[in-house]
Amino acid sequence: MQALMMDAPLTLDVLARRFEEVFPTRPIISRRNDRVVERSTWGEVGARARRLSAALAALGVQPGDRVATLAWNNRRHLEAYFGIPGCGGVLHTLNLRLHPRELEYIIGHAGDAVILVDECLLPLLDRVSPSIRDTRFVVMRETEAPLPPGALDYEELIASADGAQWTPPVLDERHPAAMCYTTGTTGAPKGVVYSHRSTVLHAMGMALPDCAGFSERDVCLPVVPMFHVNAWGFPFAAALVGSGFVLPGPHLDPVSLLDLFQSEGVTMAAGVPTILMGILGALDAEPTRWDLKRLDRLIVGGAAVPPAVVDGFQQRHGITVLHAWGMTETSPLGTIARLPPDLLNLPPEQQLALRTAQGRPAPLVELRIRGEHGVLEPDGRSMGELEIRGPWIASSYYNSVDGRDAFTEDGWLRTGDIATIDARRYVRIQDRAKDLVKSGGEWISSIALENALMGHAAIAEAAVIAIPHEKWGERPAAIVTLRSGATTSAADLRTYLTPLVARWWLPEHFVAVSSIPRTSTGKFKKLELRAQWADGSLAGTPL
């Protein structure tokens, strides 16, 4: 017997037709590099994306060809999110915070045929482009400055195409739609290729009420860059349900963001913890300056969020922070820390502990932890490497040999995160495998120490690393930055930490620095910190 259901393809052109037909007047707000705010609609974005598809096809882009973007969060970048896959091309978002040598490697490895670039980012591309061969450049201009030799103007390109008369290719849901590269914290960057099917399913998962909860009533603002795991899938989820969409451009300082939250009636936003910490600081400094009565929730991910941040938004400003976890390889939604109804009666401190965990798996996603002798029981105590599988999880890396060991023989992705899972399937990541501190044969979580330290009034940021120790093998050292005008001491910090962690977890050393090095996605460069400690080049003041 066979099922009698239609085999309708899950492709991004279906999403595009939906928002053009069902939500054509829902607003798209885009702030340019010069701070001018452009107002558009999903209907206009859909029509322009279709013309971009036709224009790229006329340029010779074939199904499967990679078309890169080097751009901030703006309307034209959103058009590319649908215009490139619409002609069968593969959207390849380039991380504009990478070093030119890294960009050169990624562009070459992906084999990009065309690059769409914001005019303000031409100086960055100029440092890469001499080494790029056979690549067409399309400049998304905001001024009348001359184009670089051989480059095309984006507006002229789409004006030359007739989207209504163009016949799009028939898309296969299992064909590639987009690709992103990991940040290369362990070896060379690796390419993750998302299918149309995985991208549509991920958008549906993101939109569910117990995940991010997108709806037509929402106005969403992704602070997370569109070059970082497709802005966590926000553009596709918003397109699916017709959410209003606000694109902040390159101006991501707290005041600029809060101004947009207020002026555009933003109901949900998303960013990494450092962004949220800045916004919270601005709100605390001027609590009556902004009217944020519509702002309902902030999605945070990319790194562990300090409990003080989650509690501060909720208690002082009435804004819910939802902690999520994922990776480039997971599209990125893996888990989200929403509390089920039966846990809402817990004491506030217990609720906060759950809200700052990584949460429970998203629908259709499966998780397990593996120890030295196999898969471990979800008892909330046993620590092992977190493994994941699901319909929007990568099964391999693009054109890569050294990434094969990231996948198990039975098809699960090894995340490299050390975690516990309890009986309710709440995941709590204890650390990255390479960042755990093993002292006297026992593990110390650097993340737990960092979160505890950032609850201290004098500490702005904290990174904990393992340093060699003659007796214990390794001991933790805390590298911190201080809040403006604040002072503290090692003795004060140890006293503060004593009731919060086991005594043998207390850091051996505390060092204050002016800034902590970060990757392009906002994570601490602990490898660099360990190297600076080892060779004595760490520029800081012992506390």
Beta strands, then each sheet from edge to edge (+ up, - down):
strand 1: 27-31
strand 2: 37-41
strand 3: 66-70
strand 4: 90-93
strand 5: 112-118
strand 6: 136-140
strand 7: 152-153
strand 8: 176-181
strand 9: 191-195
strand 10: 219-222
strand 11: 244-247
strand 12: 268-271
strand 13: 297-300
strand 14: 320-326
strand 15: 333-336
strand 16: 360-361
strand 17: 366-371
strand 18: 374-375
strand 19: 384-389
strand 20: 413-421
strand 21: 427-432
strand 22: 437-439
strand 23: 442-444
strand 24: 459-469
strand 25: 473-482
strand 26: 509-513
strand 27: 540-542
sheet 1: 2+ 1- 11- 10- 12- 13- 14- 15+ 16-
sheet 2: 7+ 6+ 5+ 3+ 4+ 8+ 9-
sheet 3: 18+ 17- 19+ 20- 21+
sheet 4: 22+ 23-
sheet 5: 24+ 25- 26- 27+
end
